[in-house]
Amino acid sequence: MGLPIDPELPGPAVRATDPRVLAVIALGGAVGAPLRYALEELHPAGPGAFPLTTFLVNVSGAFALGLFVALLLGRWSTSRFLRPLVATGFLGAYTTFSTFAVELVALGKDDHLPMAVWYAVASLAVGLVAAWAGLGFGRRLVSDPGA
């Protein structure tokens, strides 16, 4: 089964210029970014250590995005603002490619190249599996009328 496509979304020019869409993205980001920051502060990675918090944040975000997209398209497709709020705003700010990239560079720079490679491969592989699992779980929830 292919990836879900949302036929209800307006074209890119409309999304980019609608201040209401930008406002809900900002609102979602205002919640997602502090949550990620708090988790990183609670469990920081030590020098040369596997960045477990960033890894778990990104994997959980990939699963949540897959689940959300499947549910959005199957049950909540009438809401024009829900996808930008949750997918782009909240999950976009909660997950963090930039921190992932900086941690990879730091591990490599500090002569922890095997850990950097392991982190990169594990993040990509587990993140893809998590997104796939989220989509699958969401599709099952949508197809089960009792869920």
Chimera marker file (.cmm) of the C-alpha trace (Angstrom):
<marker_set name="trace">
<marker id="1" x="0.000" y="0.000" z="0.000" r="1" g="1" b="0" radius="0.5"/>
<marker id="2" x="1.369" y="3.411" z="-0.934" r="1" g="1" b="0" radius="0.5"/>
<marker id="3" x="1.967" y="6.377" z="1.297" r="1" g="1" b="0" radius="0.5"/>
<marker id="4" x="-1.101" y="8.405" z="2.207" r="1" g="1" b="0" radius="0.5"/>
<marker id="5" x="-1.674" y="11.603" z="0.289" r="1" g="1" b="0" radius="0.5"/>
<marker id="6" x="-3.985" y="14.280" z="1.648" r="1" g="1" b="0" radius="0.5"/>
<marker id="7" x="-6.194" y="15.468" z="-1.236" r="1" g="1" b="0" radius="0.5"/>
<marker id="8" x="-7.798" y="18.122" z="0.959" r="1" g="1" b="0" radius="0.5"/>
<marker id="9" x="-4.678" y="20.240" z="1.340" r="1" g="1" b="0" radius="0.5"/>
<marker id="10" x="-4.637" y="23.420" z="-0.726" r="1" g="1" b="0" radius="0.5"/>
<marker id="11" x="-1.713" y="24.116" z="-3.025" r="1" g="1" b="0" radius="0.5"/>
<marker id="12" x="1.631" y="25.304" z="-1.584" r="1" g="1" b="0" radius="0.5"/>
<marker id="13" x="1.004" y="28.957" z="-2.453" r="1" g="1" b="0" radius="0.5"/>
<marker id="14" x="-2.197" y="29.003" z="-0.398" r="1" g="1" b="0" radius="0.5"/>
<marker id="15" x="-0.615" y="27.269" z="2.600" r="1" g="1" b="0" radius="0.5"/>
<marker id="16" x="2.391" y="29.579" z="2.638" r="1" g="1" b="0" radius="0.5"/>
<marker id="17" x="0.352" y="32.764" z="2.582" r="1" g="1" b="0" radius="0.5"/>
<marker id="18" x="-2.484" y="31.913" z="4.956" r="1" g="1" b="0" radius="0.5"/>
<marker id="19" x="-1.613" y="33.549" z="8.302" r="1" g="1" b="0" radius="0.5"/>
<marker id="20" x="-3.944" y="31.170" z="10.137" r="1" g="1" b="0" radius="0.5"/>
<marker id="21" x="-1.896" y="28.191" z="8.952" r="1" g="1" b="0" radius="0.5"/>
<marker id="22" x="1.317" y="29.910" z="10.038" r="1" g="1" b="0" radius="0.5"/>
<marker id="23" x="-0.254" y="30.656" z="13.418" r="1" g="1" b="0" radius="0.5"/>
<marker id="24" x="-1.206" y="27.024" z="14.074" r="1" g="1" b="0" radius="0.5"/>
<marker id="25" x="2.265" y="25.881" z="12.993" r="1" g="1" b="0" radius="0.5"/>
<marker id="26" x="3.786" y="28.352" z="15.447" r="1" g="1" b="0" radius="0.5"/>
<marker id="27" x="1.425" y="27.177" z="18.182" r="1" g="1" b="0" radius="0.5"/>
<marker id="28" x="2.383" y="23.537" z="17.621" r="1" g="1" b="0" radius="0.5"/>
<marker id="29" x="6.068" y="24.440" z="17.558" r="1" g="1" b="0" radius="0.5"/>
<marker id="30" x="5.686" y="26.422" z="20.779" r="1" g="1" b="0" radius="0.5"/>
<marker id="31" x="4.665" y="23.168" z="22.490" r="1" g="1" b="0" radius="0.5"/>
<marker id="32" x="6.933" y="20.678" z="20.681" r="1" g="1" b="0" radius="0.5"/>
<marker id="33" x="10.236" y="22.531" z="21.008" r="1" g="1" b="0" radius="0.5"/>
<marker id="34" x="10.093" y="23.061" z="24.793" r="1" g="1" b="0" radius="0.5"/>
<marker id="35" x="9.084" y="19.427" z="25.275" r="1" g="1" b="0" radius="0.5"/>
<marker id="36" x="12.131" y="18.236" z="23.331" r="1" g="1" b="0" radius="0.5"/>
<marker id="37" x="14.366" y="20.702" z="25.200" r="1" g="1" b="0" radius="0.5"/>
<marker id="38" x="13.073" y="19.478" z="28.565" r="1" g="1" b="0" radius="0.5"/>
<marker id="39" x="13.735" y="15.854" z="27.639" r="1" g="1" b="0" radius="0.5"/>
<marker id="40" x="17.275" y="16.711" z="26.508" r="1" g="1" b="0" radius="0.5"/>
<marker id="41" x="17.886" y="18.575" z="29.766" r="1" g="1" b="0" radius="0.5"/>
<marker id="42" x="16.606" y="15.640" z="31.838" r="1" g="1" b="0" radius="0.5"/>
<marker id="43" x="18.787" y="13.094" z="30.040" r="1" g="1" b="0" radius="0.5"/>
<marker id="44" x="21.763" y="14.739" z="28.313" r="1" g="1" b="0" radius="0.5"/>
<marker id="45" x="24.226" y="12.578" z="26.392" r="1" g="1" b="0" radius="0.5"/>
<marker id="46" x="27.721" y="12.474" z="27.803" r="1" g="1" b="0" radius="0.5"/>
<marker id="47" x="30.778" y="12.996" z="25.603" r="1" g="1" b="0" radius="0.5"/>
<marker id="48" x="31.255" y="10.041" z="23.275" r="1" g="1" b="0" radius="0.5"/>
<marker id="49" x="28.038" y="8.395" z="24.464" r="1" g="1" b="0" radius="0.5"/>
<marker id="50" x="25.147" y="7.310" z="22.278" r="1" g="1" b="0" radius="0.5"/>
<marker id="51" x="22.705" y="10.287" z="22.161" r="1" g="1" b="0" radius="0.5"/>
<marker id="52" x="19.805" y="8.220" z="23.461" r="1" g="1" b="0" radius="0.5"/>
<marker id="53" x="17.412" y="11.081" z="24.188" r="1" g="1" b="0" radius="0.5"/>
<marker id="54" x="17.647" y="12.566" z="20.699" r="1" g="1" b="0" radius="0.5"/>
<marker id="55" x="17.364" y="9.064" z="19.242" r="1" g="1" b="0" radius="0.5"/>
<marker id="56" x="14.207" y="8.289" z="21.257" r="1" g="1" b="0" radius="0.5"/>
<marker id="57" x="12.670" y="11.690" z="20.529" r="1" g="1" b="0" radius="0.5"/>
<marker id="58" x="13.211" y="11.265" z="16.787" r="1" g="1" b="0" radius="0.5"/>
<marker id="59" x="11.993" y="7.656" z="16.720" r="1" g="1" b="0" radius="0.5"/>
<marker id="60" x="8.902" y="8.446" z="18.792" r="1" g="1" b="0" radius="0.5"/>
<marker id="61" x="8.236" y="11.451" z="16.564" r="1" g="1" b="0" radius="0.5"/>
<marker id="62" x="8.503" y="9.286" z="13.429" r="1" g="1" b="0" radius="0.5"/>
<marker id="63" x="6.010" y="6.806" z="14.892" r="1" g="1" b="0" radius="0.5"/>
<marker id="64" x="3.680" y="9.608" z="15.995" r="1" g="1" b="0" radius="0.5"/>
<marker id="65" x="3.807" y="11.251" z="12.573" r="1" g="1" b="0" radius="0.5"/>
<marker id="66" x="2.967" y="7.990" z="10.802" r="1" g="1" b="0" radius="0.5"/>
<marker id="67" x="0.120" y="7.319" z="13.210" r="1" g="1" b="0" radius="0.5"/>
<marker id="68" x="-1.193" y="10.876" z="12.989" r="1" g="1" b="0" radius="0.5"/>
<marker id="69" x="-1.136" y="10.990" z="9.186" r="1" g="1" b="0" radius="0.5"/>
<marker id="70" x="-3.034" y="7.694" z="8.948" r="1" g="1" b="0" radius="0.5"/>
<marker id="71" x="-5.635" y="8.896" z="11.459" r="1" g="1" b="0" radius="0.5"/>
<marker id="72" x="-5.870" y="12.325" z="9.873" r="1" g="1" b="0" radius="0.5"/>
<marker id="73" x="-6.568" y="10.922" z="6.447" r="1" g="1" b="0" radius="0.5"/>
<marker id="74" x="-8.881" y="8.206" z="7.713" r="1" g="1" b="0" radius="0.5"/>
<marker id="75" x="-10.904" y="10.030" z="10.344" r="1" g="1" b="0" radius="0.5"/>
<marker id="76" x="-10.096" y="13.719" z="10.647" r="1" g="1" b="0" radius="0.5"/>
<marker id="77" x="-9.540" y="14.796" z="7.043" r="1" g="1" b="0" radius="0.5"/>
<marker id="78" x="-12.003" y="17.677" z="7.277" r="1" g="1" b="0" radius="0.5"/>
<marker id="79" x="-9.790" y="19.787" z="9.536" r="1" g="1" b="0" radius="0.5"/>
<marker id="80" x="-7.629" y="22.151" z="7.499" r="1" g="1" b="0" radius="0.5"/>
<marker id="81" x="-5.524" y="23.217" z="10.486" r="1" g="1" b="0" radius="0.5"/>
<marker id="82" x="-4.927" y="19.933" z="12.302" r="1" g="1" b="0" radius="0.5"/>
<marker id="83" x="-2.125" y="18.699" z="10.034" r="1" g="1" b="0" radius="0.5"/>
<marker id="84" x="-0.085" y="21.937" z="10.158" r="1" g="1" b="0" radius="0.5"/>
<marker id="85" x="-0.630" y="22.168" z="13.921" r="1" g="1" b="0" radius="0.5"/>
<marker id="86" x="0.437" y="18.628" z="14.784" r="1" g="1" b="0" radius="0.5"/>
<marker id="87" x="2.610" y="17.360" z="11.913" r="1" g="1" b="0" radius="0.5"/>
<marker id="88" x="4.497" y="20.506" z="10.942" r="1" g="1" b="0" radius="0.5"/>
<marker id="89" x="4.308" y="22.514" z="14.163" r="1" g="1" b="0" radius="0.5"/>
<marker id="90" x="4.388" y="20.142" z="17.115" r="1" g="1" b="0" radius="0.5"/>
<marker id="91" x="6.172" y="17.124" z="15.625" r="1" g="1" b="0" radius="0.5"/>
<marker id="92" x="8.418" y="19.281" z="13.454" r="1" g="1" b="0" radius="0.5"/>
<marker id="93" x="9.653" y="21.083" z="16.557" r="1" g="1" b="0" radius="0.5"/>
<marker id="94" x="9.655" y="18.006" z="18.783" r="1" g="1" b="0" radius="0.5"/>
<marker id="95" x="11.836" y="15.954" z="16.450" r="1" g="1" b="0" radius="0.5"/>
<marker id="96" x="15.217" y="17.360" z="15.636" r="1" g="1" b="0" radius="0.5"/>
<marker id="97" x="17.351" y="16.742" z="12.604" r="1" g="1" b="0" radius="0.5"/>
<marker id="98" x="19.678" y="19.618" z="13.502" r="1" g="1" b="0" radius="0.5"/>
<marker id="99" x="20.562" y="18.177" z="16.913" r="1" g="1" b="0" radius="0.5"/>
<marker id="100" x="21.018" y="14.758" z="15.311" r="1" g="1" b="0" radius="0.5"/>
<marker id="101" x="23.446" y="16.278" z="12.781" r="1" g="1" b="0" radius="0.5"/>
<marker id="102" x="25.396" y="18.232" z="15.409" r="1" g="1" b="0" radius="0.5"/>
<marker id="103" x="25.693" y="15.145" z="17.605" r="1" g="1" b="0" radius="0.5"/>
<marker id="104" x="26.992" y="13.149" z="14.635" r="1" g="1" b="0" radius="0.5"/>
<marker id="105" x="29.610" y="15.807" z="13.893" r="1" g="1" b="0" radius="0.5"/>
<marker id="106" x="30.635" y="15.993" z="17.556" r="1" g="1" b="0" radius="0.5"/>
<marker id="107" x="31.006" y="12.217" z="17.819" r="1" g="1" b="0" radius="0.5"/>
<marker id="108" x="33.142" y="12.154" z="14.679" r="1" g="1" b="0" radius="0.5"/>
<marker id="109" x="35.210" y="15.172" z="15.718" r="1" g="1" b="0" radius="0.5"/>
<marker id="110" x="35.890" y="13.641" z="19.113" r="1" g="1" b="0" radius="0.5"/>
<marker id="111" x="37.204" y="10.405" z="17.539" r="1" g="1" b="0" radius="0.5"/>
<marker id="112" x="34.086" y="8.371" z="18.261" r="1" g="1" b="0" radius="0.5"/>
<marker id="113" x="33.542" y="7.471" z="14.616" r="1" g="1" b="0" radius="0.5"/>
<marker id="114" x="32.136" y="3.951" z="15.230" r="1" g="1" b="0" radius="0.5"/>
<marker id="115" x="29.554" y="5.444" z="17.619" r="1" g="1" b="0" radius="0.5"/>
<marker id="116" x="28.702" y="8.145" z="15.046" r="1" g="1" b="0" radius="0.5"/>
<marker id="117" x="28.151" y="5.541" z="12.337" r="1" g="1" b="0" radius="0.5"/>
<marker id="118" x="26.074" y="3.381" z="14.686" r="1" g="1" b="0" radius="0.5"/>
<marker id="119" x="23.991" y="6.408" z="15.699" r="1" g="1" b="0" radius="0.5"/>
<marker id="120" x="23.381" y="7.434" z="12.078" r="1" g="1" b="0" radius="0.5"/>
<marker id="121" x="22.457" y="3.942" z="10.884" r="1" g="1" b="0" radius="0.5"/>
<marker id="122" x="20.311" y="3.152" z="13.924" r="1" g="1" b="0" radius="0.5"/>
<marker id="123" x="18.493" y="6.496" z="13.740" r="1" g="1" b="0" radius="0.5"/>
<marker id="124" x="17.637" y="6.083" z="10.080" r="1" g="1" b="0" radius="0.5"/>
<marker id="125" x="16.697" y="2.395" z="10.274" r="1" g="1" b="0" radius="0.5"/>
<marker id="126" x="14.689" y="2.553" z="13.487" r="1" g="1" b="0" radius="0.5"/>
<marker id="127" x="13.089" y="5.862" z="12.464" r="1" g="1" b="0" radius="0.5"/>
<marker id="128" x="11.889" y="4.378" z="9.173" r="1" g="1" b="0" radius="0.5"/>
<marker id="129" x="10.530" y="1.294" z="10.941" r="1" g="1" b="0" radius="0.5"/>
<marker id="130" x="8.798" y="3.512" z="13.508" r="1" g="1" b="0" radius="0.5"/>
<marker id="131" x="7.167" y="5.662" z="10.802" r="1" g="1" b="0" radius="0.5"/>
<marker id="132" x="6.051" y="2.513" z="8.943" r="1" g="1" b="0" radius="0.5"/>
<marker id="133" x="4.694" y="1.021" z="12.180" r="1" g="1" b="0" radius="0.5"/>
<marker id="134" x="2.842" y="4.242" z="13.000" r="1" g="1" b="0" radius="0.5"/>
<marker id="135" x="1.220" y="4.298" z="9.553" r="1" g="1" b="0" radius="0.5"/>
<marker id="136" x="0.280" y="0.634" z="9.854" r="1" g="1" b="0" radius="0.5"/>
<marker id="137" x="-1.133" y="0.998" z="13.342" r="1" g="1" b="0" radius="0.5"/>
<marker id="138" x="-3.080" y="4.088" z="12.315" r="1" g="1" b="0" radius="0.5"/>
<marker id="139" x="-4.505" y="2.343" z="9.269" r="1" g="1" b="0" radius="0.5"/>
<marker id="140" x="-5.640" y="-0.560" z="11.456" r="1" g="1" b="0" radius="0.5"/>
<marker id="141" x="-7.324" y="1.873" z="13.845" r="1" g="1" b="0" radius="0.5"/>
<marker id="142" x="-9.082" y="3.591" z="10.963" r="1" g="1" b="0" radius="0.5"/>
<marker id="143" x="-10.261" y="0.331" z="9.393" r="1" g="1" b="0" radius="0.5"/>
<marker id="144" x="-11.557" y="-1.050" z="12.721" r="1" g="1" b="0" radius="0.5"/>
<marker id="145" x="-14.964" y="0.549" z="13.340" r="1" g="1" b="0" radius="0.5"/>
<marker id="146" x="-14.795" y="-0.342" z="17.036" r="1" g="1" b="0" radius="0.5"/>
<marker id="147" x="-11.528" y="1.549" z="17.611" r="1" g="1" b="0" radius="0.5"/>
<link id1="1" id2="2" r="1" g="1" b="0" radius="0.2"/>
<link id1="2" id2="3" r="1" g="1" b="0" radius="0.2"/>
<link id1="3" id2="4" r="1" g="1" b="0" radius="0.2"/>
<link id1="4" id2="5" r="1" g="1" b="0" radius="0.2"/>
<link id1="5" id2="6" r="1" g="1" b="0" radius="0.2"/>
<link id1="6" id2="7" r="1" g="1" b="0" radius="0.2"/>
<link id1="7" id2="8" r="1" g="1" b="0" radius="0.2"/>
<link id1="8" id2="9" r="1" g="1" b="0" radius="0.2"/>
<link id1="9" id2="10" r="1" g="1" b="0" radius="0.2"/>
<link id1="10" id2="11" r="1" g="1" b="0" radius="0.2"/>
<link id1="11" id2="12" r="1" g="1" b="0" radius="0.2"/>
<link id1="12" id2="13" r="1" g="1" b="0" radius="0.2"/>
<link id1="13" id2="14" r="1" g="1" b="0" radius="0.2"/>
<link id1="14" id2="15" r="1" g="1" b="0" radius="0.2"/>
<link id1="15" id2="16" r="1" g="1" b="0" radius="0.2"/>
<link id1="16" id2="17" r="1" g="1" b="0" radius="0.2"/>
<link id1="17" id2="18" r="1" g="1" b="0" radius="0.2"/>
<link id1="18" id2="19" r="1" g="1" b="0" radius="0.2"/>
<link id1="19" id2="20" r="1" g="1" b="0" radius="0.2"/>
<link id1="20" id2="21" r="1" g="1" b="0" radius="0.2"/>
<link id1="21" id2="22" r="1" g="1" b="0" radius="0.2"/>
<link id1="22" id2="23" r="1" g="1" b="0" radius="0.2"/>
<link id1="23" id2="24" r="1" g="1" b="0" radius="0.2"/>
<link id1="24" id2="25" r="1" g="1" b="0" radius="0.2"/>
<link id1="25" id2="26" r="1" g="1" b="0" radius="0.2"/>
<link id1="26" id2="27" r="1" g="1" b="0" radius="0.2"/>
<link id1="27" id2="28" r="1" g="1" b="0" radius="0.2"/>
<link id1="28" id2="29" r="1" g="1" b="0" radius="0.2"/>
<link id1="29" id2="30" r="1" g="1" b="0" radius="0.2"/>
<link id1="30" id2="31" r="1" g="1" b="0" radius="0.2"/>
<link id1="31" id2="32" r="1" g="1" b="0" radius="0.2"/>
<link id1="32" id2="33" r="1" g="1" b="0" radius="0.2"/>
<link id1="33" id2="34" r="1" g="1" b="0" radius="0.2"/>
<link id1="34" id2="35" r="1" g="1" b="0" radius="0.2"/>
<link id1="35" id2="36" r="1" g="1" b="0" radius="0.2"/>
<link id1="36" id2="37" r="1" g="1" b="0" radius="0.2"/>
<link id1="37" id2="38" r="1" g="1" b="0" radius="0.2"/>
<link id1="38" id2="39" r="1" g="1" b="0" radius="0.2"/>
<link id1="39" id2="40" r="1" g="1" b="0" radius="0.2"/>
<link id1="40" id2="41" r="1" g="1" b="0" radius="0.2"/>
<link id1="41" id2="42" r="1" g="1" b="0" radius="0.2"/>
<link id1="42" id2="43" r="1" g="1" b="0" radius="0.2"/>
<link id1="43" id2="44" r="1" g="1" b="0" radius="0.2"/>
<link id1="44" id2="45" r="1" g="1" b="0" radius="0.2"/>
<link id1="45" id2="46" r="1" g="1" b="0" radius="0.2"/>
<link id1="46" id2="47" r="1" g="1" b="0" radius="0.2"/>
<link id1="47" id2="48" r="1" g="1" b="0" radius="0.2"/>
<link id1="48" id2="49" r="1" g="1" b="0" radius="0.2"/>
<link id1="49" id2="50" r="1" g="1" b="0" radius="0.2"/>
<link id1="50" id2="51" r="1" g="1" b="0" radius="0.2"/>
<link id1="51" id2="52" r="1" g="1" b="0" radius="0.2"/>
<link id1="52" id2="53" r="1" g="1" b="0" radius="0.2"/>
<link id1="53" id2="54" r="1" g="1" b="0" radius="0.2"/>
<link id1="54" id2="55" r="1" g="1" b="0" radius="0.2"/>
<link id1="55" id2="56" r="1" g="1" b="0" radius="0.2"/>
<link id1="56" id2="57" r="1" g="1" b="0" radius="0.2"/>
<link id1="57" id2="58" r="1" g="1" b="0" radius="0.2"/>
<link id1="58" id2="59" r="1" g="1" b="0" radius="0.2"/>
<link id1="59" id2="60" r="1" g="1" b="0" radius="0.2"/>
<link id1="60" id2="61" r="1" g="1" b="0" radius="0.2"/>
<link id1="61" id2="62" r="1" g="1" b="0" radius="0.2"/>
<link id1="62" id2="63" r="1" g="1" b="0" radius="0.2"/>
<link id1="63" id2="64" r="1" g="1" b="0" radius="0.2"/>
<link id1="64" id2="65" r="1" g="1" b="0" radius="0.2"/>
<link id1="65" id2="66" r="1" g="1" b="0" radius="0.2"/>
<link id1="66" id2="67" r="1" g="1" b="0" radius="0.2"/>
<link id1="67" id2="68" r="1" g="1" b="0" radius="0.2"/>
<link id1="68" id2="69" r="1" g="1" b="0" radius="0.2"/>
<link id1="69" id2="70" r="1" g="1" b="0" radius="0.2"/>
<link id1="70" id2="71" r="1" g="1" b="0" radius="0.2"/>
<link id1="71" id2="72" r="1" g="1" b="0" radius="0.2"/>
<link id1="72" id2="73" r="1" g="1" b="0" radius="0.2"/>
<link id1="73" id2="74" r="1" g="1" b="0" radius="0.2"/>
<link id1="74" id2="75" r="1" g="1" b="0" radius="0.2"/>
<link id1="75" id2="76" r="1" g="1" b="0" radius="0.2"/>
<link id1="76" id2="77" r="1" g="1" b="0" radius="0.2"/>
<link id1="77" id2="78" r="1" g="1" b="0" radius="0.2"/>
<link id1="78" id2="79" r="1" g="1" b="0" radius="0.2"/>
<link id1="79" id2="80" r="1" g="1" b="0" radius="0.2"/>
<link id1="80" id2="81" r="1" g="1" b="0" radius="0.2"/>
<link id1="81" id2="82" r="1" g="1" b="0" radius="0.2"/>
<link id1="82" id2="83" r="1" g="1" b="0" radius="0.2"/>
<link id1="83" id2="84" r="1" g="1" b="0" radius="0.2"/>
<link id1="84" id2="85" r="1" g="1" b="0" radius="0.2"/>
<link id1="85" id2="86" r="1" g="1" b="0" radius="0.2"/>
<link id1="86" id2="87" r="1" g="1" b="0" radius="0.2"/>
<link id1="87" id2="88" r="1" g="1" b="0" radius="0.2"/>
<link id1="88" id2="89" r="1" g="1" b="0" radius="0.2"/>
<link id1="89" id2="90" r="1" g="1" b="0" radius="0.2"/>
<link id1="90" id2="91" r="1" g="1" b="0" radius="0.2"/>
<link id1="91" id2="92" r="1" g="1" b="0" radius="0.2"/>
<link id1="92" id2="93" r="1" g="1" b="0" radius="0.2"/>
<link id1="93" id2="94" r="1" g="1" b="0" radius="0.2"/>
<link id1="94" id2="95" r="1" g="1" b="0" radius="0.2"/>
<link id1="95" id2="96" r="1" g="1" b="0" radius="0.2"/>
<link id1="96" id2="97" r="1" g="1" b="0" radius="0.2"/>
<link id1="97" id2="98" r="1" g="1" b="0" radius="0.2"/>
<link id1="98" id2="99" r="1" g="1" b="0" radius="0.2"/>
<link id1="99" id2="100" r="1" g="1" b="0" radius="0.2"/>
<link id1="100" id2="101" r="1" g="1" b="0" radius="0.2"/>
<link id1="101" id2="102" r="1" g="1" b="0" radius="0.2"/>
<link id1="102" id2="103" r="1" g="1" b="0" radius="0.2"/>
<link id1="103" id2="104" r="1" g="1" b="0" radius="0.2"/>
<link id1="104" id2="105" r="1" g="1" b="0" radius="0.2"/>
<link id1="105" id2="106" r="1" g="1" b="0" radius="0.2"/>
<link id1="106" id2="107" r="1" g="1" b="0" radius="0.2"/>
<link id1="107" id2="108" r="1" g="1" b="0" radius="0.2"/>
<link id1="108" id2="109" r="1" g="1" b="0" radius="0.2"/>
<link id1="109" id2="110" r="1" g="1" b="0" radius="0.2"/>
<link id1="110" id2="111" r="1" g="1" b="0" radius="0.2"/>
<link id1="111" id2="112" r="1" g="1" b="0" radius="0.2"/>
<link id1="112" id2="113" r="1" g="1" b="0" radius="0.2"/>
<link id1="113" id2="114" r="1" g="1" b="0" radius="0.2"/>
<link id1="114" id2="115" r="1" g="1" b="0" radius="0.2"/>
<link id1="115" id2="116" r="1" g="1" b="0" radius="0.2"/>
<link id1="116" id2="117" r="1" g="1" b="0" radius="0.2"/>
<link id1="117" id2="118" r="1" g="1" b="0" radius="0.2"/>
<link id1="118" id2="119" r="1" g="1" b="0" radius="0.2"/>
<link id1="119" id2="120" r="1" g="1" b="0" radius="0.2"/>
<link id1="120" id2="121" r="1" g="1" b="0" radius="0.2"/>
<link id1="121" id2="122" r="1" g="1" b="0" radius="0.2"/>
<link id1="122" id2="123" r="1" g="1" b="0" radius="0.2"/>
<link id1="123" id2="124" r="1" g="1" b="0" radius="0.2"/>
<link id1="124" id2="125" r="1" g="1" b="0" radius="0.2"/>
<link id1="125" id2="126" r="1" g="1" b="0" radius="0.2"/>
<link id1="126" id2="127" r="1" g="1" b="0" radius="0.2"/>
<link id1="127" id2="128" r="1" g="1" b="0" radius="0.2"/>
<link id1="128" id2="129" r="1" g="1" b="0" radius="0.2"/>
<link id1="129" id2="130" r="1" g="1" b="0" radius="0.2"/>
<link id1="130" id2="131" r="1" g="1" b="0" radius="0.2"/>
<link id1="131" id2="132" r="1" g="1" b="0" radius="0.2"/>
<link id1="132" id2="133" r="1" g="1" b="0" radius="0.2"/>
<link id1="133" id2="134" r="1" g="1" b="0" radius="0.2"/>
<link id1="134" id2="135" r="1" g="1" b="0" radius="0.2"/>
<link id1="135" id2="136" r="1" g="1" b="0" radius="0.2"/>
<link id1="136" id2="137" r="1" g="1" b="0" radius="0.2"/>
<link id1="137" id2="138" r="1" g="1" b="0" radius="0.2"/>
<link id1="138" id2="139" r="1" g="1" b="0" radius="0.2"/>
<link id1="139" id2="140" r="1" g="1" b="0" radius="0.2"/>
<link id1="140" id2="141" r="1" g="1" b="0" radius="0.2"/>
<link id1="141" id2="142" r="1" g="1" b="0" radius="0.2"/>
<link id1="142" id2="143" r="1" g="1" b="0" radius="0.2"/>
<link id1="143" id2="144" r="1" g="1" b="0" radius="0.2"/>
<link id1="144" id2="145" r="1" g="1" b="0" radius="0.2"/>
<link id1="145" id2="146" r="1" g="1" b="0" radius="0.2"/>
<link id1="146" id2="147" r="1" g="1" b="0" radius="0.2"/>
</marker_set>
